[in-house]
Amino acid sequence: MLHDVSLALVGLGVAVAIASAVGALVIGADSYTRLHFVTPITSVAGPLVAIGLCIQSGWGITAGTIILIVGLLFVAGPVASAATGRLMAQADAKVHSKAPE
């Protein structure tokens, strides 16, 4: 039973990641709009895969490592997206490089 639950969670997480990647490729918008497709990967797909892997491996050092890595991804993902958006805006001369954040 737990094996089936973990496979379902990992499969759902992978499906979210694939859907986000395909959506970013298919949409005919600018880079700023495509940047929004990163959010489901860091905030939905990563935790779903991590929960599935933790259920499969059991609670121990492996699960702790998985939770630590996905926790860092969950926290750093929005920061990296904001920094990437700001860098793109500076490259497009929409924001001055010395402007306050």
N, CA, C and O atoms as a DFTB+ gen file, in Angstrom:
404 C
 N C O
     1  1       0.825      -1.197       0.000
     2  2       0.000       0.000       0.000
     3  2       0.873       1.266       0.000
     4  3       0.634       2.184      -0.785
     5  1       1.885       1.313       0.882
     6  2       2.749       2.486       0.936
     7  2       3.549       2.661      -0.358
     8  3       3.818       3.782      -0.792
     9  1       3.919       1.541      -0.958
    10  2       4.648       1.610      -2.218
    11  2       3.793       2.268      -3.296
    12  3       4.296       3.078      -4.075
    13  1       2.514       1.928      -3.348
    14  2       1.614       2.515      -4.338
    15  2       1.408       4.006      -4.093
    16  3       1.346       4.790      -5.039
    17  1       1.303       4.396      -2.826
    18  2       1.145       5.809      -2.479
    19  2       2.391       6.592      -2.873
    20  3       2.294       7.686      -3.430
    21  1       3.559       6.032      -2.585
    22  2       4.799       6.732      -2.927
    23  2       4.964       6.847      -4.442
    24  3       5.403       7.884      -4.938
    25  1       4.618       5.798      -5.175
    26  2       4.675       5.885      -6.636
    27  2       3.707       6.926      -7.184
    28  3       4.027       7.644      -8.132
    29  1       2.535       7.005      -6.589
    30  2       1.556       7.997      -7.032
    31  2       2.060       9.415      -6.773
    32  3       1.913      10.287      -7.630
    33  1       2.649       9.657      -5.609
    34  2       3.158      10.991      -5.292
    35  2       4.325      11.382      -6.192
    36  3       4.379      12.506      -6.691
    37  1       5.254      10.457      -6.399
    38  2       6.385      10.739      -7.286
    39  2       5.894      10.965      -8.713
    40  3       6.354      11.881      -9.394
    41  1       4.968      10.135      -9.161
    42  2       4.413      10.302     -10.504
    43  2       3.693      11.630     -10.672
    44  3       3.808      12.278     -11.712
    45  1       2.951      12.034      -9.649
    46  2       2.255      13.321      -9.704
    47  2       3.248      14.475      -9.725
    48  3       3.058      15.447     -10.456
    49  1       4.299      14.372      -8.934
    50  2       5.330      15.409      -8.934
    51  2       6.034      15.517     -10.271
    52  3       6.286      16.619     -10.758
    53  1       6.350      14.388     -10.862
    54  2       6.990      14.387     -12.180
    55  2       6.033      14.950     -13.231
    56  3       6.459      15.681     -14.125
    57  1       4.757      14.619     -13.129
    58  2       3.772      15.147     -14.081
    59  2       3.668      16.665     -13.978
    60  3       3.546      17.346     -14.996
    61  1       3.714      17.199     -12.762
    62  2       3.680      18.656     -12.582
    63  2       4.915      19.295     -13.202
    64  3       4.812      20.327     -13.865
    65  1       6.081      18.691     -12.993
    66  2       7.321      19.231     -13.557
    67  2       7.295      19.196     -15.080
    68  3       7.705      20.157     -15.731
    69  1       6.815      18.098     -15.649
    70  2       6.738      17.989     -17.101
    71  2       5.724      18.977     -17.666
    72  3       5.976      19.610     -18.691
    73  1       4.582      19.111     -17.004
    74  2       3.564      20.061     -17.469
    75  2       4.092      21.493     -17.429
    76  3       3.802      22.280     -18.330
    77  1       4.854      21.839     -16.410
    78  2       5.426      23.179     -16.328
    79  2       6.449      23.407     -17.428
    80  3       6.476      24.475     -18.040
    81  1       7.286      22.420     -17.681
    82  2       8.294      22.555     -18.736
    83  2       7.643      22.667     -20.104
    84  3       8.044      23.499     -20.918
    85  1       6.644      21.837     -20.362
    86  2       5.949      21.896     -21.652
    87  2       5.197      23.221     -21.784
    88  3       5.178      23.819     -22.860
    89  1       4.588      23.673     -20.711
    90  2       3.884      24.956     -20.743
    91  2       4.816      26.109     -21.046
    92  3       4.466      27.016     -21.802
    93  1       6.002      26.078     -20.459
    94  2       6.976      27.142     -20.723
    95  2       7.451      27.105     -22.170
    96  3       7.736      28.150     -22.755
    97  1       7.537      25.916     -22.748
    98  2       7.961      25.811     -24.148
    99  2       6.860      26.199     -25.120
   100  3       7.129      26.834     -26.140
   101  1       5.629      25.827     -24.819
   102  2       4.527      26.009     -25.753
   103  2       4.015      27.449     -25.768
   104  3       3.656      27.972     -26.823
   105  1       3.982      28.084     -24.602
   106  2       3.403      29.424     -24.534
   107  2       4.239      30.387     -25.378
   108  3       5.469      30.342     -25.353
   109  1       3.590      31.218     -26.091
   110  2       4.281      32.139     -26.982
   111  2       4.487      33.501     -26.358
   112  3       4.345      34.516     -27.039
   113  1       4.813      33.549     -25.096
   114  2       4.957      34.822     -24.390
   115  2       6.430      35.171     -24.198
   116  3       7.327      34.468     -24.664
   117  1       6.643      36.264     -23.507
   118  2       8.004      36.709     -23.259
   119  2       8.643      35.923     -22.116
   120  3       8.006      35.069     -21.499
   121  1       9.878      36.219     -21.853
   122  2      10.639      35.483     -20.835
   123  2      10.074      35.688     -19.437
   124  3      10.155      34.795     -18.593
   125  1       9.501      36.864     -19.190
   126  2       8.952      37.143     -17.863
   127  2       7.759      36.232     -17.555
   128  3       7.606      35.759     -16.429
   129  1       6.934      35.997     -18.544
   130  2       5.792      35.105     -18.353
   131  2       6.252      33.663     -18.204
   132  3       5.725      32.923     -17.373
   133  1       7.221      33.265     -18.996
   134  2       7.732      31.887     -18.900
   135  2       8.419      31.633     -17.573
   136  3       8.470      30.492     -17.113
   137  1       8.949      32.676     -16.949
   138  2       9.611      32.512     -15.654
   139  2       8.636      32.030     -14.580
   140  3       9.044      31.381     -13.617
   141  1       7.354      32.345     -14.743
   142  2       6.348      31.903     -13.778
   143  2       6.165      30.386     -13.777
   144  3       5.655      29.832     -12.804
   145  1       6.565      29.716     -14.834
   146  2       6.421      28.267     -14.901
   147  2       7.434      27.534     -14.022
   148  3       7.339      26.317     -13.860
   149  1       8.388      28.248     -13.460
   150  2       9.354      27.634     -12.541
   151  2       8.712      27.391     -11.177
   152  3       9.075      26.441     -10.483
   153  1       7.774      28.232     -10.794
   154  2       7.171      28.158      -9.462
   155  2       6.523      26.809      -9.154
   156  3       6.762      26.282      -8.067
   157  1       5.719      26.216     -10.041
   158  2       5.143      24.908      -9.693
   159  2       6.196      23.818      -9.491
   160  3       5.975      22.870      -8.738
   161  1       7.325      23.952     -10.153
   162  2       8.367      22.937      -9.993
   163  2       8.978      23.019      -8.610
   164  3       9.177      21.995      -7.955
   165  1       9.279      24.238      -8.154
   166  2       9.938      24.371      -6.853
   167  2       8.978      24.256      -5.679
   168  3       9.382      23.833      -4.595
   169  1       7.708      24.628      -5.873
   170  2       6.797      24.625      -4.729
   171  2       5.799      23.478      -4.714
   172  3       5.188      23.222      -3.677
   173  1       5.613      22.776      -5.830
   174  2       4.658      21.663      -5.858
   175  2       5.354      20.348      -6.215
   176  3       5.258      19.368      -5.476
   177  1       6.051      20.333      -7.345
   178  2       6.649      19.081      -7.822
   179  2       7.727      18.573      -6.871
   180  3       7.762      17.386      -6.546
   181  1       8.598      19.458      -6.429
   182  2       9.674      19.041      -5.520
   183  2       9.157      18.417      -4.233
   184  3       9.579      17.316      -3.878
   185  1       8.243      19.099      -3.513
   186  2       7.708      18.487      -2.296
   187  2       6.949      17.180      -2.533
   188  3       7.027      16.268      -1.711
   189  1       6.216      17.077      -3.644
   190  2       5.499      15.824      -3.921
   191  2       6.477      14.666      -4.125
   192  3       6.282      13.576      -3.589
   193  1       7.522      14.914      -4.901
   194  2       8.529      13.867      -5.116
   195  2       9.222      13.532      -3.804
   196  3       9.478      12.362      -3.518
   197  1       9.527      14.544      -3.010
   198  2      10.212      14.299      -1.737
   199  2       9.358      13.476      -0.778
   200  3       9.863      12.561      -0.129
   201  1       8.089      13.789      -0.687
   202  2       7.197      13.022       0.195
   203  2       7.107      11.577      -0.284
   204  3       7.149      10.647       0.522
   205  1       6.985      11.394      -1.589
   206  2       6.933      10.036      -2.130
   207  2       8.203       9.260      -1.852
   208  3       8.143       8.085      -1.487
   209  1       9.355       9.899      -2.018
   210  2      10.623       9.219      -1.742
   211  2      10.797       8.919      -0.258
   212  3      11.328       7.870       0.104
   213  1      10.353       9.833       0.602
   214  2      10.446       9.593       2.049
   215  2       9.549       8.440       2.483
   216  3       9.932       7.643       3.340
   217  1       8.371       8.347       1.902
   218  2       7.478       7.230       2.222
   219  2       8.113       5.918       1.777
   220  3       8.053       4.918       2.492
   221  1       8.721       5.928       0.596
   222  2       9.324       4.707       0.061
   223  2      10.546       4.281       0.864
   224  3      10.712       3.096       1.153
   225  1      11.401       5.233       1.226
   226  2      12.653       4.870       1.902
   227  2      12.493       4.684       3.398
   228  3      13.358       4.086       4.037
   229  1      11.415       5.176       3.966
   230  2      11.247       5.091       5.407
   231  2      11.942       6.261       6.087
   232  3      12.724       6.978       5.463
   233  1      11.654       6.446       7.356
   234  2      12.204       7.582       8.077
   235  2      13.593       7.236       8.590
   236  3      13.766       6.308       9.379
   237  1      14.550       7.974       8.143
   238  2      15.946       7.768       8.528
   239  2      16.800       8.875       7.964
   240  3      16.302       9.954       7.643
   241  1      18.085       8.609       7.842
   242  2      19.011       9.616       7.345
   243  2      18.726       9.966       5.881
   244  3      18.915      11.111       5.472
   245  1      18.281       9.003       5.106
   246  2      17.954       9.274       3.702
   247  2      16.781      10.239       3.604
   248  3      16.824      11.193       2.827
   249  1      15.744      10.001       4.379
   250  2      14.582      10.891       4.371
   251  2      14.965      12.278       4.875
   252  3      14.483      13.285       4.356
   253  1      15.821      12.331       5.875
   254  2      16.273      13.629       6.372
   255  2      17.028      14.418       5.323
   256  3      16.853      15.630       5.203
   257  1      17.858      13.739       4.572
   258  2      18.607      14.397       3.502
   259  2      17.667      14.897       2.411
   260  3      17.831      16.007       1.906
   261  1      16.694      14.083       2.052
   262  2      15.723      14.478       1.025
   263  2      14.938      15.699       1.489
   264  3      14.747      16.645       0.725
   265  1      14.486      15.679       2.735
   266  2      13.714      16.804       3.266
   267  2      14.560      18.072       3.323
   268  3      14.063      19.158       3.026
   269  1      15.814      17.951       3.697
   270  2      16.705      19.110       3.739
   271  2      16.893      19.713       2.353
   272  3      16.795      20.929       2.185
   273  1      17.160      18.882       1.373
   274  2      17.384      19.371       0.011
   275  2      16.130      20.030      -0.553
   276  3      16.217      21.109      -1.139
   277  1      14.979      19.413      -0.389
   278  2      13.749      19.982      -0.926
   279  2      13.340      21.225      -0.143
   280  3      12.767      22.152      -0.714
   281  1      13.625      21.254       1.145
   282  2      13.370      22.468       1.920
   283  2      14.194      23.640       1.418
   284  3      13.692      24.759       1.310
   285  1      15.463      23.384       1.112
   286  2      16.304      24.440       0.546
   287  2      15.791      24.880      -0.826
   288  3      15.793      26.072      -1.135
   289  1      15.357      23.936      -1.638
   290  2      14.783      24.269      -2.949
   291  2      13.517      25.092      -2.781
   292  3      13.300      26.052      -3.521
   293  1      12.685      24.729      -1.824
   294  2      11.422      25.420      -1.577
   295  2      11.664      26.870      -1.160
   296  3      10.914      27.766      -1.548
   297  1      12.715      27.094      -0.368
   298  2      13.029      28.443       0.107
   299  2      13.799      29.236      -0.953
   300  3      13.531      30.420      -1.155
   301  1      14.739      28.600      -1.617
   302  2      15.601      29.310      -2.568
   303  2      14.958      29.507      -3.931
   304  3      15.382      30.391      -4.676
   305  1      13.956      28.721      -4.284
   306  2      13.324      28.834      -5.594
   307  2      12.735      30.202      -5.879
   308  3      13.036      30.780      -6.923
   309  1      11.899      30.750      -4.987
   310  2      11.353      32.092      -5.247
   311  2      12.430      33.177      -5.290
   312  3      12.324      34.122      -6.072
   313  1      13.448      33.050      -4.468
   314  2      14.535      34.034      -4.469
   315  2      15.293      33.986      -5.788
   316  3      15.621      35.028      -6.355
   317  1      15.570      32.793      -6.274
   318  2      16.267      32.655      -7.547
   319  2      15.406      33.166      -8.705
   320  3      15.929      33.765      -9.645
   321  1      14.098      32.938      -8.646
   322  2      13.212      33.443      -9.692
   323  2      13.170      34.968      -9.699
   324  3      13.196      35.589     -10.761
   325  1      13.105      35.569      -8.511
   326  2      13.098      37.026      -8.429
   327  2      14.411      37.614      -8.933
   328  3      14.415      38.625      -9.636
   329  1      15.516      36.985      -8.576
   330  2      16.814      37.464      -9.046
   331  2      16.943      37.319     -10.556
   332  3      17.498      38.197     -11.219
   333  1      16.443      36.233     -11.097
   334  2      16.479      36.037     -12.545
   335  2      15.615      37.074     -13.252
   336  3      16.022      37.625     -14.275
   337  1      14.433      37.343     -12.720
   338  2      13.559      38.359     -13.313
   339  2      14.191      39.737     -13.271
   340  3      14.090      40.497     -14.234
   341  1      14.842      40.065     -12.163
   342  2      15.515      41.361     -12.060
   343  2      16.674      41.459     -13.046
   344  3      16.872      42.501     -13.670
   345  1      17.430      40.397     -13.187
   346  2      18.541      40.392     -14.130
   347  2      18.040      40.552     -15.573
   348  3      18.648      41.266     -16.370
   349  1      16.929      39.884     -15.901
   350  2      16.355      40.039     -17.241
   351  2      15.869      41.467     -17.461
   352  3      16.035      42.020     -18.548
   353  1      15.266      42.070     -16.427
   354  2      14.789      43.447     -16.552
   355  2      15.955      44.413     -16.722
   356  3      15.849      45.379     -17.478
   357  1      17.058      44.168     -16.035
   358  2      18.237      45.011     -16.210
   359  2      18.822      44.843     -17.608
   360  3      19.247      45.822     -18.221
   361  1      18.847      43.629     -18.111
   362  2      19.372      43.389     -19.456
   363  2      18.497      44.037     -20.515
   364  3      19.001      44.464     -21.554
   365  1      17.185      44.116     -20.268
   366  2      16.263      44.745     -21.208
   367  2      16.139      46.246     -20.990
   368  3      15.348      46.906     -21.663
   369  1      16.914      46.792     -20.053
   370  2      16.910      48.219     -19.709
   371  2      15.546      48.679     -19.199
   372  3      15.171      49.835     -19.393
   373  1      14.812      47.795     -18.558
   374  2      13.537      48.171     -17.941
   375  2      13.742      48.645     -16.514
   376  3      12.905      49.358     -15.960
   377  1      14.865      48.244     -15.917
   378  2      15.211      48.632     -14.555
   379  2      16.665      49.069     -14.579
   380  3      17.513      48.415     -15.186
   381  1      16.942      50.180     -13.913
   382  2      18.326      50.631     -13.825
   383  2      19.080      49.711     -12.879
   384  3      18.528      49.248     -11.881
   385  1      20.329      49.449     -13.191
   386  2      21.101      48.495     -12.388
   387  2      21.357      48.988     -10.974
   388  3      21.602      48.181     -10.078
   389  1      21.306      50.298     -10.757
   390  2      21.537      50.854      -9.416
   391  2      20.237      51.201      -8.706
   392  3      20.263      51.797      -7.629
   393  1      19.109      50.838      -9.290
   394  2      17.823      51.137      -8.664
   395  2      17.650      50.300      -7.408
   396  3      18.153      49.179      -7.339
   397  1      16.947      50.827      -6.417
   398  2      16.727      50.030      -5.210
   399  2      15.848      48.826      -5.500
   400  3      14.998      48.849      -6.390
   401  1      16.071      47.791      -4.739
   402  2      15.308      46.575      -4.950
   403  2      14.021      46.734      -4.230
   404  3      13.185      45.831      -4.253
